[in-house]
Amino acid sequence: MLSLVFDAYANKVFPDSILSEQDVLPFFSDAVFRVQTDAEKAQRVWAGLLKKVSKEAARQLSVVYMSELAEVDMLIFRYLCKAFAGKQSVEVNFGDDDVLQMQKIYRKVSREAERVRMFVRFQKTADGIFFAPFEPKYNVLPLVADFFEERFADQPFIIYDVKRKYGLYYDLQKTVEVNFDKLDFDFITGKLSDAQAAEDEQLFQQLWKGYFKAIAIKERTNLKLHRQLLPKRFWKFLPEKQ
């Protein structure tokens, strides 16, 4: 994305739409410009951006990019153009529709990241690694990595985004990205197979279900509020919802 901004300014050609390689080209395209990621170009754009907006605004921009929404590429491009063109920081111009849209998407992605921090459940594998599959609405895995490293620093774990088919593996020393050609767990229930799970994993899941049931107050059940705070897309990965 940053390389695209560099090329647009360098060639004085600004896009009407931004597409990935697998997207179908729209009818009546006048010209197509292909952009290759260039770390040097990207760094120059990023350094220039930090002269125009605060570090927090730049961080929020990265979070918005993680939304992967169809319209977000052009939204970010317009925002960056306004940031570079303006004499004052665009981040506080809430009369601008693009700035408002950026804030709305930022809040949505941040909320999804917080849900992942709260609702991820680990399962212990036979080789002692704690495995947590989840399927977030947005690509929030890079946003929650630091939290899990700090919270579970004494145990090796894998948090895996089954929707985007990649995860992060922490080996007590460092965290690296991992990909699996095949995952041996039930995509409906979110459970590891018996061969993959540790011998006592089922026991711990039963204990957790018992605890969850014991603290529930039936008279205060509010399913509408429950679904609002805990969206159903997380349920299949929660032992207490099985």
Residue pairs with C-beta under 8 A, 6 or more apart in sequence:
1 65
1 73
1 76
1 77
2 41
2 42
2 43
2 45
2 46
3 35
3 36
3 37
3 38
3 41
3 42
3 45
4 15
4 18
4 35
4 77
5 45
5 77
5 80
5 81
6 38
6 41
6 42
6 44
6 45
7 13
7 33
7 35
7 41
8 14
8 15
8 77
9 84
11 33
13 31
13 33
14 81
15 33
15 74
15 77
17 26
17 74
18 73
18 74
18 77
19 25
25 32
45 80
46 58
48 84
49 58
49 61
49 80
49 83
49 84
50 58
52 83
52 84
52 86
52 89
52 90
53 61
53 83
53 89
53 90
53 91
54 89
54 91
57 89
57 91
60 102
60 103
60 106
61 76
61 79
61 80
61 102
63 106
63 109
63 110
63 113
63 143
64 72
64 75
64 76
64 102
64 105
64 106
64 109
65 72
65 76
66 109
66 138
66 139
66 140
66 142
66 143
67 105
67 108
67 109
67 138
67 139
68 138
68 139
69 105
72 105
75 98
75 101
75 102
75 105
76 102
78 98
79 90
79 98
79 99
79 102
82 90
82 93
82 96
82 98
83 89
83 90
83 91
86 93
90 96
90 99
91 99
93 99
94 100
94 103
108 138
109 138
109 140
109 143
110 143
112 136
112 137
112 138
112 140
113 136
113 138
113 140
113 143
113 144
115 136
115 230
115 231
115 234
116 134
116 136
116 140
116 144
117 144
117 147
119 134
119 230
119 234
119 237
119 238
120 132
120 134
120 148
120 159
120 237
121 132
121 237
121 238
121 239
122 130
122 131
122 132
122 152
122 157
123 130
123 131
123 132
123 191
123 192
123 197
123 201
123 205
124 130
124 131
124 197
124 198
124 200
124 201
124 204
125 131
125 192
125 196
125 197
125 198
126 195
126 196
126 197
126 198
126 199
128 156
128 198
129 156
129 157
129 158
129 169
130 152
130 155
130 156
130 157
130 158
131 157
131 158
131 160
131 185
131 192
132 157
132 158
132 159
132 160
132 237
133 160
133 162
133 183
133 185
133 190
133 237
134 159
134 160
134 161
134 162
134 234
134 237
135 161
135 162
135 163
135 233
135 234
135 237
136 161
136 163
137 233
139 161
139 164
141 159
141 161
141 164
141 166
141 167
141 168
144 159
145 159
145 168
145 175
148 157
148 159
148 168
148 170
149 170
149 175
152 170
153 172
154 172
155 172
156 169
156 170
156 171
156 172
157 169
157 170
158 167
158 168
158 169
158 170
158 178
159 167
159 168
160 166
160 167
160 168
160 178
160 180
160 183
161 167
162 183
162 187
165 179
165 180
166 177
166 178
166 179
167 177
167 178
167 179
167 180
168 175
168 176
168 177
168 178
169 175
169 176
169 177
169 178
184 192
184 193
184 195
184 196
185 191
185 192
185 193
185 196
186 193
188 236
189 236
189 242
190 236
190 237
190 238
191 197
191 242
192 201
205 239
208 239
208 240
209 239
209 240
209 242
212 240
213 240
235 241
